[in-house]
Amino acid sequence: MPMRREQVAAALKYLGNKADLRQLMTVDSDRQRIESEIRQTPWFKEFVAQYGEEPDLSPNADYDYITAWKMGVRPKRYEQDENKYHRDSYAENALGQKILLKKPDHPTLWKTHFMDQTGQNPDALGIKTERQAQEWMRGRK
């Protein structure tokens, strides 16, 4: 459901103007158009083939597909995972600020935090779980 203007204003105040106003406002017709465009991508077809169901494109999803699409973030082939499509964790707004696209319950958010903290890709290091990542971090201290 799109935010009302007063909700957007409150969100901007809360975020200290770190958010991009355009990313907070999505009208239903925009959402429907974007979802339709996403459904036509090779990533979407690959996702359905792999998981047997469509990805959750709703605002409640663990990844903000709509903002990603609006900001030009498109899935890319990822060598570390059998060359399957993957999506970036961040988008960059018009002010050059990074917008996190993964929600707190996203299953690979830990990888994003690991990369932010270490500059290393856990997949390239053979780290497969959050627990392994924590152990690796402790071993560096």
Secondary structure as GFF3:
##gff-version 3
##sequence-region A 1 141
A	DSSP	alpha_helix	5	15	.	.	.	ID=ss1
A	DSSP	alpha_helix	21	24	.	.	.	ID=ss2
A	DSSP	alpha_helix	28	39	.	.	.	ID=ss3
A	DSSP	alpha_helix	42	51	.	.	.	ID=ss4
A	DSSP	alpha_helix	65	70	.	.	.	ID=ss5
A	DSSP	beta_strand	76	78	.	.	.	ID=ss6
A	DSSP	three_ten_helix	79	81	.	.	.	ID=ss7
A	DSSP	beta_strand	84	86	.	.	.	ID=ss8
A	DSSP	beta_strand	90	92	.	.	.	ID=ss9
A	DSSP	beta_strand	98	100	.	.	.	ID=ss10
A	DSSP	alpha_helix	109	118	.	.	.	ID=ss11
A	DSSP	alpha_helix	130	140	.	.	.	ID=ss12
###
